[in-house]
């Protein structure tokens, strides 16, 4: 079993905590809507409620949907001690995810949507890089 530097796990842990932060923000936004609009707690729809609540929901779900992919390729690359710059790619993925979420929450302009797509593309490229590196190094041992 390889030695994994505990600090290398930080990007994955922070990514997971970012998902928790987003769900808390969604909860606070719903609470504010309940107070402001005098709404009952059971009146919120999963999708199609308000533009702001939909943005929080989408940002959270997009983060949660990509978390398992990040976890598998990142931990696999760490496990096989791949020659790729694994920790650096983890930080790039985390940074791109946070930027993507913040853009999601702040704007739906065409430029913002394009920048959000670019941040997702950065993550996907890093996922592929880590996954391929893990496969190559797993089969080289």
Secondary structure, 3 states (H helix, E strand, C coil): CCCCCHHHHHHHHHHHHHHHHHHHHHHHHHHHHHHHHCCCHHHCCCCCCCHHHHHHHHHHHHHHHHHHHHHHHHHHHHHCCCCCCHHHHHHHHHHHHHHHHHHHHHCCCHHHHHHHHHHHHHHHHHHHHHHHHHHHHHHHC
